[in-house]
Amino acid sequence: MAPIPWGKFPTVAEHQLARRWLQFTANIGRAPNTIDAYGRAVEDHLRFCEAQGTDPLLARADTVAAWIRDMLDRPPRQRSRSLPLPRTETGLANATIQQRLVAVRSFYEYLVEDGLREQNPVRQGQAGRGGRRPRQGLVRHIEQAPWIPNEDVWQRILTACATGSLRNRLMVTLAYDGALRREELVQLDVEDLKPAHRLIHLRAETTKSQRAREVAFGITSSQLFVAYLRERRARFGRIDGPLFRSTSNRNYGAPLGASSWSKAVEGIARRAEAARLSTHTFRHLRLTDLARADWTIDQIAQYAGHRDLATTMRYIHLSGRELAARFHRANTTINADRERLLASLLEER
């Protein structure tokens, strides 16, 4: 059976059916991050049901609605004591609630398939296809464009990075160059980087889509990589295996974890006074820069490892000024073509 960190989800672990469901989800090959998110979501739901005195086997739509109301009214969790979140309103983020509903819907669907419930109390929205009217889900989906820094903020971020360790500087440049997700970055092996061609091979088991792909890195990353390998060999006495290793006394020499990278980025954000900076910002900025360089949407999707072009579109954040400039260039070309065709009317026939 696939291992699950049950200590993170004590209520799920104690609930026989929820434990079976999460183990089933892990056994069919869902990614560790998905298992973690699903476990946390159902843990939260089961705790709410327990507080309400409701058995999940008997929970109805009004119980789910009350749980949603509870999530909407909760104060947002601080990402760091020293780095307050920019949002001040109460309630969990819309994306967080959506994610939890997906997980809990999956749990109840498992109970329905097992014949333990007749219906799933978590209603699912439906698109209006084939002439059918669309049906709204329990919570309206709010699509907000992720934040990317402008040039001034980006310069502050790089200045803040320059004071960090050689390892963290390399992680920043690779995260940007390769548009890497946090988990893809921290799971890199030394052998995954091909300096001769300045390519990174992302193994299928480290990617969200479970598909291997290759991305590029620049001259700065190449130089930092050579310097970091030299430092890494002197510090740890080895060159192979996981690229990024911990220097803390508690985990000295162990592969760097995703949470450690998140904390490092929080430190950069604090020094740069860029509260909205996250590990995903480097990925968003890189994909937007590829769009600025006139890459096609298909090329960007391939580079990002996206299965759906709609996902890629959410990553690209051209400014209004950039879009206006493109419009005027296109409009000028179109007008020139139209004028050329109209000029044919000057000729007598």
Order of alpha helices (4+ residues) and beta strands (2+ residues): alpha-alpha-alpha-alpha-alpha-alpha-alpha-alpha-beta-beta-beta-alpha-alpha-alpha-alpha-alpha-alpha
